[in-house]
Amino acid sequence: MKKASIHFFEENIRFRLRHKLKIRKWIDAVFLSENTSRGEINFIFCDDSYLHDLNVKYLQHDTLTDIITFDQSENPEQMDGDIFISIERVKENAKQYGVSFVNELHRVMVHGVLHLCGYHDKAKNEIKVMREKEDYYLSLQPDFFN
């Protein structure tokens, strides 16, 4: 049996994620806090074009987005998934919201994890819960990044 882990990849972009070990520990804490067993999680950092192609092909959405999460779980007891993140969109969103790139990147990463934990963001009340969860887990980062 393969050891469950968190992996980081790039597609169509050169991107170096810093503090991988700290991020893995933080993400593990999110899964633990959500009473969800983490399996194999792949974060794939890409450009707008790559993510747009996935959005059209798999979700039939002809729009740019910052993240797409694919639940690959075969066992309901363990979450496995692929989280695709457009670094271009994250940079644009950080500028638009007046936050640092790293803060926005971490928000998007935890957003994908929360999707794997069963949270949605289509209805107004779902969006509110998702934002509250994102804010809460971002507030825990000093415990892992100091």
C-alpha positions as CSV (number, residue, x, y, z in Angstrom):
1,M,0.0,0.0,0.0
2,K,1.3,3.4,-1.0
3,K,1.9,5.9,1.8
4,A,-0.6,8.7,1.6
5,S,1.0,12.1,1.1
6,I,0.7,15.6,-0.1
7,H,2.5,16.3,-3.4
8,F,3.2,19.5,-5.3
9,F,3.5,19.7,-9.1
10,E,3.7,22.3,-11.9
11,E,2.0,22.2,-15.3
12,N,2.7,24.9,-18.0
13,I,4.4,27.1,-15.5
14,R,7.6,27.5,-13.5
15,F,6.6,27.9,-9.9
16,R,8.5,27.1,-6.7
17,L,6.4,26.6,-3.6
18,R,8.2,27.6,-0.4
19,H,7.8,25.9,3.0
20,K,6.4,22.7,1.6
21,L,6.9,20.8,4.9
22,K,5.1,23.5,6.9
23,I,2.3,23.6,4.3
24,R,1.9,19.8,4.5
25,K,1.6,20.0,8.3
26,W,-0.9,22.8,8.1
27,I,-3.0,21.0,5.5
28,D,-2.9,17.8,7.7
29,A,-4.2,19.9,10.6
30,V,-7.1,21.1,8.4
31,F,-8.1,17.5,7.6
32,L,-7.7,16.4,11.2
33,S,-9.8,19.3,12.4
34,E,-12.5,18.4,9.9
35,N,-12.5,14.8,11.1
36,T,-11.4,13.7,7.6
37,S,-8.7,11.1,6.9
38,R,-6.3,12.4,4.3
39,G,-5.1,10.2,1.6
40,E,-3.1,11.2,-1.5
41,I,-3.5,14.9,-2.2
42,N,-1.9,16.5,-5.3
43,F,-1.6,20.2,-5.7
44,I,-1.0,21.1,-9.3
45,F,0.1,24.7,-9.9
46,C,-0.5,25.8,-13.5
47,D,-1.3,28.8,-15.7
48,D,-4.7,30.2,-16.8
49,S,-4.7,28.4,-20.1
50,Y,-4.1,24.9,-18.5
51,L,-6.8,25.5,-15.9
52,H,-9.2,27.0,-18.5
53,D,-8.8,23.8,-20.6
54,L,-9.7,21.6,-17.6
55,N,-12.7,23.8,-16.8
56,V,-14.1,23.5,-20.3
57,K,-13.3,19.8,-20.8
58,Y,-14.5,18.5,-17.4
59,L,-16.9,21.0,-16.1
60,Q,-18.2,22.6,-19.3
61,H,-17.4,26.1,-17.9
62,D,-15.8,28.4,-20.5
63,T,-14.4,30.8,-17.9
64,L,-11.2,31.5,-16.1
65,T,-11.0,30.3,-12.5
66,D,-8.4,30.2,-9.7
67,I,-9.0,26.6,-8.6
68,I,-10.6,23.3,-9.6
69,T,-10.7,20.4,-7.2
70,F,-11.2,16.8,-8.3
71,D,-12.2,14.3,-5.6
72,Q,-10.4,11.1,-6.5
73,S,-11.5,9.2,-3.4
74,E,-12.4,5.6,-3.9
75,N,-12.9,5.0,-0.2
76,P,-15.3,7.3,1.8
77,E,-13.0,6.8,4.8
78,Q,-10.0,8.5,3.1
79,M,-9.9,11.7,0.9
80,D,-7.8,11.6,-2.2
81,G,-7.8,14.4,-4.7
82,D,-6.2,16.7,-7.3
83,I,-6.3,20.4,-6.7
84,F,-5.4,22.5,-9.7
85,I,-4.5,26.1,-9.0
86,S,-3.8,28.9,-11.5
87,I,-0.9,30.9,-10.3
88,E,-1.9,33.7,-12.7
89,R,-5.4,34.0,-11.2
90,V,-4.0,33.9,-7.6
91,K,-1.7,36.8,-8.5
92,E,-4.5,38.8,-10.0
93,N,-6.8,38.0,-7.1
94,A,-4.2,39.1,-4.6
95,K,-3.9,42.4,-6.3
96,Q,-7.6,42.8,-6.6
97,Y,-8.2,42.0,-2.9
98,G,-5.2,43.9,-1.6
99,V,-3.6,40.9,0.0
100,S,-0.2,39.2,-0.4
101,F,0.3,36.6,-3.0
102,V,1.2,34.0,-0.3
103,N,-1.9,34.8,1.7
104,E,-4.1,34.4,-1.4
105,L,-2.3,31.2,-2.5
106,H,-2.8,29.7,1.0
107,R,-6.5,30.7,0.9
108,V,-7.0,29.0,-2.4
109,M,-5.1,25.9,-1.2
110,V,-7.3,25.5,1.9
111,H,-10.4,26.2,-0.3
112,G,-9.5,23.1,-2.3
113,V,-9.0,21.1,0.8
114,L,-12.4,22.2,2.2
115,H,-14.0,21.0,-1.0
116,L,-12.5,17.6,-0.5
117,C,-13.8,17.7,3.1
118,G,-17.4,18.1,1.7
119,Y,-17.9,21.9,1.7
120,H,-19.5,23.7,-1.3
121,D,-19.6,27.2,-2.5
122,K,-22.6,27.6,-4.9
123,A,-25.3,29.0,-2.6
124,K,-24.9,32.2,-0.5
125,N,-25.0,30.3,2.8
126,E,-22.4,27.8,1.5
127,I,-20.1,30.6,0.4
128,K,-20.4,32.2,3.9
129,V,-19.4,28.9,5.6
130,M,-16.5,28.4,3.2
131,R,-15.1,31.9,3.8
132,E,-15.4,31.4,7.6
133,K,-13.6,28.1,7.4
134,E,-10.9,29.6,5.1
135,D,-10.4,32.5,7.6
136,Y,-10.2,30.1,10.5
137,Y,-7.6,27.9,9.0
138,L,-5.6,30.8,7.7
139,S,-5.6,32.1,11.3
140,L,-3.9,28.8,12.4
141,Q,-0.9,29.4,10.1
142,P,1.3,31.1,12.7
143,D,1.3,27.8,14.6
144,F,2.9,26.1,11.6
145,F,4.9,28.9,9.9
146,N,6.8,30.4,12.8
